[in-house]
Amino acid sequence: MENVEAVLSLIATVLILSSTLIGMTIKLIGALKEKDGEKLKNVLVEAAREAVAYAETFKGLSGAEKKSVALKQISEKLRESKSRYDEAAASEAIEKVISLSKEVNGK
């Protein structure tokens, strides 16, 4: 009877440790994904600022053409930093930079 109790106690201990480790692993993965997401956001914002400034150097291009140039610049920058490129997010970042620029410049 003592052997059965010892085995049950051991099984309970293993299950508790396993569930704790699984919970900690899930939290760690979530934290890493959040950190990677924040890093990507920072890289994207900086790339958008640089790309918009670069696109503005081209005279005679329409706004859509300048945006296309900026998107290409962002794509290259993210590829260099080995980050994932999302065109919708890049487009949104460009729009935010332009909006902020217009707000600051009063246009």
Buried (B, 14 or more C-beta within 10 A) or exposed (E): EEEEEEEEEEEEEEEEEEEEEEEEEEEEEEEEEEEEEEEBEEBBEBBBBBBBEBBBEEEEBEEEEBBEBBBBBBBEBBEEEEBEBBEEBBBEBBEBBBEEBEEEEEE
